[in-house]
């Protein structure tokens, strides 16, 4: 029950997670269950979802009934950005998977008798595009190019929910460091094989976050009604590509190859095309100013320490 805008303690908070079977979704579902929430997961394949005990999988067809009266919706839906080369079709899939799923969620909320109180929507630090070494916080304008344009359009779809009273939080996630997948195993592999080197100039920013901190950040955005607007989902200690690669090499006790920057840049562009620039050769030093201002405590603030438990 809800009294005076507060949750009655006898009534568990009900949270709907879209994209709850991915790298961030799985541990987030588990974390929310641990907080005593009832968790409903929207997935294209409910039968094969293999969720944590206590969570329930639902097809997207159940959307309208699931959203009505929910405390919060967490939207993590989106095709992998770094999964394969960016063809025209791949870029359309990256963009459309985010924009159309968010639009579908918001339109269903609009039709609810009791719309969810909050929408916590994923976004990415790609919003800021390529920057120099000056720290970037949530007040920075978006960059230009495919990723900034995609993030801006994605966030605009989410923000439409605020028109009918939903609290909207957009979490611009950095590179998620996790043992289970994501970028880290791919970054560690060449180093493990003694083929590691800095990429391009090595001076481009790498804004990272440990998976545990990102999960806690999403959960806090669900729980704390003071969270609204954009939040950078990055650790307070962004570093550059050369420093990160050096940390990986030390951790794995491997040497780094002294390959000239222009050579690695040329090879990456040849192999990966446009994606090489956007994801590997450019970056930004993104800092979580707003999360810190809201009292959020990061467990992993230094990349070297974060890697210790993961690699």
ROPAKOL-125594 format. One record per residue (C-alpha): residue in three letters; x, y, z. Coordinates in steps of 0.05 Angstrom, whole numbers, plus 5000, padded with zeros to 4 digits. Each point is the difference from the previous one (the first is absolute). Last residue first. Example, Ala and Ser with C-alpha at 12.3 -4.5 7.8 and 13.67 -1.06 7.14 Angstrom:
<atoms>
ATOM     r     xx     yy     zz
ATOM   SER   5273   4979   5143
ATOM   ALA   4973   4931   5013
</atoms>
This chain:
<atoms>
ATOM     r     xx     yy     zz
ATOM   UNK   5836   4798   4728
ATOM   UNK   4939   5021   5040
ATOM   UNK   5018   5011   5073
ATOM   UNK   5065   5036   4986
ATOM   UNK   4970   5038   4941
ATOM   UNK   4959   5045   5046
ATOM   UNK   5062   5017   5041
ATOM   UNK   5039   5022   4938
ATOM   UNK   4940   5038   4973
ATOM   UNK   4992   5043   5062
ATOM   UNK   4932   5020   5029
ATOM   UNK   4970   4932   5015
ATOM   UNK   4950   4998   5057
ATOM   UNK   4966   5063   4977
ATOM   UNK   4958   5036   5052
ATOM   UNK   4938   5038   4976
ATOM   UNK   4987   5063   5042
ATOM   UNK   4956   5037   4949
ATOM   UNK   5059   5046   4984
ATOM   UNK   5042   4938   4984
ATOM   UNK   4946   4975   4952
ATOM   UNK   4997   5070   4969
ATOM   UNK   5075   5008   4987
ATOM   UNK   5011   4930   4970
ATOM   UNK   5061   5019   4957
ATOM   UNK   5011   4989   4926
ATOM   UNK   5071   5005   4973
ATOM   UNK   4984   4993   4926
ATOM   UNK   5016   4953   4944
ATOM   UNK   5028   4991   4930
ATOM   UNK   5041   4944   4970
ATOM   UNK   4961   4941   5028
ATOM   UNK   4925   5010   4997
ATOM   UNK   4984   5054   4949
ATOM   UNK   5064   4995   4959
ATOM   UNK   5001   4924   4996
ATOM   UNK   4925   4997   4986
ATOM   UNK   5009   5039   4935
ATOM   UNK   5039   4943   4968
ATOM   UNK   5015   4939   5043
ATOM   UNK   5059   4965   4967
ATOM   UNK   5028   5056   4957
ATOM   UNK   4986   5053   5053
ATOM   UNK   5033   4956   5052
ATOM   UNK   5062   4989   4957
ATOM   UNK   5007   5075   4985
ATOM   UNK   4993   5019   5073
ATOM   UNK   5049   4946   5022
ATOM   UNK   5051   5026   4948
ATOM   UNK   4989   5074   5018
ATOM   UNK   5014   4983   5073
ATOM   UNK   5067   4967   4989
ATOM   UNK   5003   4929   5026
ATOM   UNK   5042   4991   5063
ATOM   UNK   4970   4932   5017
ATOM   UNK   4978   4993   5072
ATOM   UNK   5032   4948   5045
ATOM   UNK   4957   4951   5039
ATOM   UNK   4992   4988   5075
ATOM   UNK   4924   4997   4994
ATOM   UNK   4989   5056   5052
ATOM   UNK   5059   5039   4974
ATOM   UNK   4974   4995   4928
ATOM   UNK   4930   5020   5021
ATOM   UNK   5026   5061   5038
ATOM   UNK   5042   5021   4940
ATOM   UNK   4939   4994   4954
ATOM   UNK   4962   5045   5048
ATOM   UNK   5056   5052   5001
ATOM   UNK   5006   5001   4924
ATOM   UNK   4924   5005   4991
ATOM   UNK   4993   5060   5045
ATOM   UNK   4970   5001   5070
ATOM   UNK   4932   5012   5031
ATOM   UNK   5002   5001   5077
ATOM   UNK   4931   5019   5028
ATOM   UNK   4970   4936   4972
ATOM   UNK   4948   5008   4944
ATOM   UNK   4925   4996   4996
ATOM   UNK   4992   5074   4985
ATOM   UNK   4932   5024   5025
ATOM   UNK   4949   5037   4957
ATOM   UNK   4932   5022   5026
ATOM   UNK   4968   4980   5066
ATOM   UNK   5025   4968   5065
ATOM   UNK   4964   5031   5060
ATOM   UNK   4950   4942   4999
ATOM   UNK   5054   4952   5025
ATOM   UNK   4983   4926   4989
ATOM   UNK   5003   4991   4925
ATOM   UNK   5060   5046   4991
ATOM   UNK   5033   4964   5059
ATOM   UNK   4990   4933   4965
ATOM   UNK   5030   5027   4936
ATOM   UNK   5061   5025   5038
ATOM   UNK   5008   4934   5039
ATOM   UNK   5001   4962   4934
ATOM   UNK   5051   5049   4972
ATOM   UNK   5043   4993   5062
ATOM   UNK   5001   4924   4996
ATOM   UNK   5016   5002   4925
ATOM   UNK   5063   5042   5012
ATOM   UNK   4997   5066   4961
ATOM   UNK   5044   5027   4944
ATOM   UNK   5012   5066   4965
ATOM   UNK   5060   4989   4955
ATOM   UNK   5027   5067   4975
ATOM   UNK   5043   5004   4938
ATOM   UNK   5075   5010   5013
ATOM   UNK   5021   4932   4973
ATOM   UNK   5020   5036   4935
ATOM   UNK   4972   4943   4959
ATOM   UNK   4985   4939   5042
ATOM   UNK   5051   4981   5053
ATOM   UNK   5029   4931   4989
ATOM   UNK   4983   4928   5017
ATOM   UNK   5023   4942   4956
ATOM   UNK   5030   4959   5057
ATOM   UNK   4942   4950   4993
ATOM   UNK   4973   5022   5068
ATOM   UNK   5005   5073   4977
ATOM   UNK   4960   4983   4936
ATOM   UNK   4946   4966   5043
ATOM   UNK   4994   5052   5056
ATOM   UNK   4962   5052   4959
ATOM   UNK   4950   4948   4975
ATOM   UNK   4992   4970   5070
ATOM   UNK   4988   5071   5027
ATOM   UNK   4950   5027   4950
ATOM   UNK   4936   4963   5020
ATOM   UNK   5004   4931   5029
ATOM   UNK   4995   4962   5066
ATOM   UNK   5062   5028   5033
ATOM   UNK   4972   5070   4999
ATOM   UNK   5025   5070   4986
ATOM   UNK   4945   5042   4968
ATOM   UNK   5026   5053   4952
ATOM   UNK   4960   5062   5018
ATOM   UNK   4926   5005   5014
ATOM   UNK   4958   5062   4989
ATOM   UNK   4943   4988   5050
ATOM   UNK   4937   5037   4981
ATOM   UNK   4951   5010   5057
ATOM   UNK   4926   5016   4986
ATOM   UNK   4949   5014   5055
ATOM   UNK   4932   4986   4966
ATOM   UNK   4950   5057   5003
ATOM   UNK   4966   4996   4933
ATOM   UNK   5049   5044   4961
ATOM   UNK   5058   4966   5037
ATOM   UNK   4989   4939   4956
ATOM   UNK   5024   5039   4939
ATOM   UNK   5069   5000   5033
ATOM   UNK   5011   4928   4980
ATOM   UNK   4991   5013   4926
ATOM   UNK   5046   5061   5005
ATOM   UNK   5053   4957   5034
ATOM   UNK   5002   4952   4940
ATOM   UNK   5003   5058   4950
ATOM   UNK   5059   5031   5038
ATOM   UNK   5035   4933   5008
ATOM   UNK   4994   4984   4925
ATOM   UNK   5025   5070   4980
ATOM   UNK   5059   4995   5048
ATOM   UNK   5016   4930   4973
ATOM   UNK   4995   5017   4925
ATOM   UNK   5036   5066   4999
ATOM   UNK   5001   5065   5039
ATOM   UNK   5010   5012   5075
ATOM   UNK   4945   5014   5051
ATOM   UNK   5006   5062   5043
ATOM   UNK   5034   4994   5068
ATOM   UNK   4958   5009   5063
ATOM   UNK   5005   4927   5019
ATOM   UNK   5075   5005   5012
ATOM   UNK   5061   4998   4954
ATOM   UNK   5071   5004   5028
ATOM   UNK   5048   5038   4953
ATOM   UNK   5045   4950   4963
ATOM   UNK   4973   5016   4931
ATOM   UNK   4933   4975   4977
ATOM   UNK   4971   4950   4949
ATOM   UNK   4925   4989   5006
ATOM   UNK   4961   5023   5061
ATOM   UNK   4939   4954   4991
ATOM   UNK   5049   4941   4990
ATOM   UNK   5000   5003   5076
ATOM   UNK   4940   4954   4995
ATOM   UNK   4924   4997   5011
ATOM   UNK   4960   4953   5044
ATOM   UNK   4931   5021   5023
ATOM   UNK   4974   5002   5071
ATOM   UNK   4925   5014   4992
ATOM   UNK   4965   5019   5064
ATOM   UNK   4931   5003   5032
ATOM   UNK   4969   4948   4953
ATOM   UNK   4936   5024   4968
ATOM   UNK   4935   4987   5038
ATOM   UNK   4943   4994   4949
ATOM   UNK   5054   4983   4950
ATOM   UNK   4995   5025   4927
ATOM   UNK   5059   5047   5007
ATOM   UNK   5041   4944   5030
ATOM   UNK   4989   4958   4936
ATOM   UNK   5024   5058   4958
ATOM   UNK   5061   5007   5044
ATOM   UNK   5018   4927   4994
ATOM   UNK   4990   4997   4925
ATOM   UNK   5041   5064   4990
ATOM   UNK   5057   4970   5042
ATOM   UNK   4999   4936   4959
ATOM   UNK   4998   5039   4935
ATOM   UNK   5058   5046   5018
ATOM   UNK   5048   4948   5027
ATOM   UNK   4991   4944   4949
ATOM   UNK   4994   5053   4945
ATOM   UNK   5068   5031   5011
ATOM   UNK   5042   4936   5006
ATOM   UNK   4959   4966   4945
ATOM   UNK   5008   5061   4953
ATOM   UNK   5075   5000   5013
ATOM   UNK   5003   4926   4984
ATOM   UNK   4962   5010   4934
ATOM   UNK   5047   5056   4977
ATOM   UNK   5059   4955   5019
ATOM   UNK   5033   5011   5067
ATOM   UNK   5046   4941   5012
ATOM   UNK   4978   4951   5054
ATOM   UNK   4983   4993   5074
ATOM   UNK   5025   5069   5021
ATOM   UNK   4933   5036   5007
ATOM   UNK   4961   4940   5025
ATOM   UNK   4926   5006   4982
ATOM   UNK   4958   5039   5050
ATOM   UNK   4952   4991   5058
ATOM   UNK   5021   5022   5070
ATOM   UNK   4935   5034   5020
ATOM   UNK   4985   5000   5075
ATOM   UNK   4926   5011   5016
ATOM   UNK   4980   5024   5069
ATOM   UNK   4946   4995   5054
ATOM   UNK   4953   4960   4955
ATOM   UNK   4926   5020   5003
ATOM   UNK   4986   4981   4927
ATOM   UNK   5065   4980   4967
ATOM   UNK   4987   4925   5000
ATOM   UNK   4929   5004   4973
ATOM   UNK   5021   5043   4940
ATOM   UNK   5063   4961   4984
ATOM   UNK   4974   4929   4999
ATOM   UNK   5014   4995   4924
ATOM   UNK   5073   5014   5016
ATOM   UNK   5006   4929   5026
ATOM   UNK   5006   4990   5075
ATOM   UNK   5054   4970   5045
ATOM   UNK   4991   4997   5075
ATOM   UNK   5053   5012   5053
ATOM   UNK   4998   4959   5064
ATOM   UNK   5057   4953   4984
ATOM   UNK   5051   5036   4954
ATOM   UNK   4979   4997   4927
ATOM   UNK   5011   4945   4949
ATOM   UNK   4971   5042   4942
ATOM   UNK   4988   4941   4953
ATOM   UNK   4924   4995   5007
ATOM   UNK   4992   5076   5004
ATOM   UNK   5033   5011   4932
ATOM   UNK   4989   5071   4976
ATOM   UNK   5010   5025   5071
ATOM   UNK   4965   5045   5050
ATOM   UNK   5021   4982   5071
ATOM   UNK   4954   5008   5060
ATOM   UNK   5034   5012   5067
ATOM   UNK   4965   5003   5067
ATOM   UNK   5046   5041   5044
ATOM   UNK   5029   4975   5066
ATOM   UNK   5068   5035   4994
ATOM   UNK   5031   4933   4982
ATOM   UNK   4950   4994   4943
ATOM   UNK   5026   5066   4975
ATOM   UNK   5072   4975   5002
ATOM   UNK   4982   4935   4963
ATOM   UNK   4964   5039   4945
ATOM   UNK   5060   5048   4996
ATOM   UNK   5048   4940   4995
ATOM   UNK   4962   4974   4939
ATOM   UNK   4986   5068   4967
ATOM   UNK   5072   5026   4998
ATOM   UNK   5030   4945   4955
ATOM   UNK   4933   4984   4967
ATOM   UNK   4937   4962   5022
ATOM   UNK   4961   5058   5029
ATOM   UNK   4991   5038   4934
ATOM   UNK   4936   5032   5024
ATOM   UNK   4997   4999   5076
ATOM   UNK   4933   5011   5035
ATOM   UNK   5004   5018   5073
ATOM   UNK   4947   4986   5053
ATOM   UNK   5015   5028   5069
ATOM   UNK   4976   4951   5053
ATOM   UNK   4936   5019   5036
ATOM   UNK   5005   4989   5075
ATOM   UNK   5046   5061   5005
ATOM   UNK   4947   5047   4974
ATOM   UNK   5036   5040   4947
ATOM   UNK   4994   5075   5008
ATOM   UNK   4960   5048   4957
ATOM   UNK   4953   5017   5057
ATOM   UNK   4983   4926   5007
ATOM   UNK   5015   4947   4948
ATOM   UNK   4979   4928   5010
</atoms>
